[in-house]
Amino acid sequence: MSKEEISIEDVVSGQVKMEYVDQLELLRENLSSNSFLNNKSNKKELLKLVENLIDLMPVELRTARFIVREQQLYLKKAKEEAEEILANADKESSRLISESFVLQEAVVEANALVKQAEQEAILNRANVEDKLDTKLQEIQLKFDELNEIIEREKSNLRQPRKISEPE
């Protein structure tokens, strides 16, 4: 069987000898010895073992690994977009709340101005009514004086005239 024909089911059922398990055991043995890591020439050997392991992996595992990485990148991007959307929503919410407070303050201020204008209108109307009442009283007094004059003159007209004797 070639590497490309090995399926996950074959590996799980144990029908296929797993060369990469042997390679992993060799890698574990080499890593557990301190002298192996201290030697720089062994670094190349270690990299070769890892490359062999990657080559021995079935296509399905490499594909699955690729899919998992793509999924992680997609999820990371989606999370970043979600965070950006939430941040924008928070900013917009703050702006709307701020505008709401400004609107509330404007309504309160407008109501105060309207109330003040109403009070000033009431005061102005009272002043105008007082002045008008004073003027009407003055006119009434003038009419009363005029009526007295008219009555007096009428009375004078009704009195008999004195004829004076000639001298």
Contacts in CASP RR format, 6 or more apart in sequence:
PFRMAT RR
TARGET T0000
AUTHOR 0000-0000-0000
METHOD contacts of the structure
MODEL  1
MSKEEISIEDVVSGQVKMEYVDQLELLRENLSSNSFLNNKSNKKELLKLV
ENLIDLMPVELRTARFIVREQQLYLKKAKEEAEEILANADKESSRLISES
FVLQEAVVEANALVKQAEQEAILNRANVEDKLDTKLQEIQLKFDELNEII
EREKSNLRQPRKISEPE
1 10 0 8 1.000
1 16 0 8 1.000
3 55 0 8 1.000
3 56 0 8 1.000
3 58 0 8 1.000
3 59 0 8 1.000
4 59 0 8 1.000
6 16 0 8 1.000
6 58 0 8 1.000
7 58 0 8 1.000
7 60 0 8 1.000
8 58 0 8 1.000
8 60 0 8 1.000
8 61 0 8 1.000
10 16 0 8 1.000
11 18 0 8 1.000
11 58 0 8 1.000
19 56 0 8 1.000
20 52 0 8 1.000
20 53 0 8 1.000
20 56 0 8 1.000
20 57 0 8 1.000
23 49 0 8 1.000
23 52 0 8 1.000
23 53 0 8 1.000
23 56 0 8 1.000
24 53 0 8 1.000
26 49 0 8 1.000
27 46 0 8 1.000
27 49 0 8 1.000
27 50 0 8 1.000
27 53 0 8 1.000
30 36 0 8 1.000
30 42 0 8 1.000
30 45 0 8 1.000
30 46 0 8 1.000
30 49 0 8 1.000
31 37 0 8 1.000
31 46 0 8 1.000
36 42 0 8 1.000
36 46 0 8 1.000
54 62 0 8 1.000
END
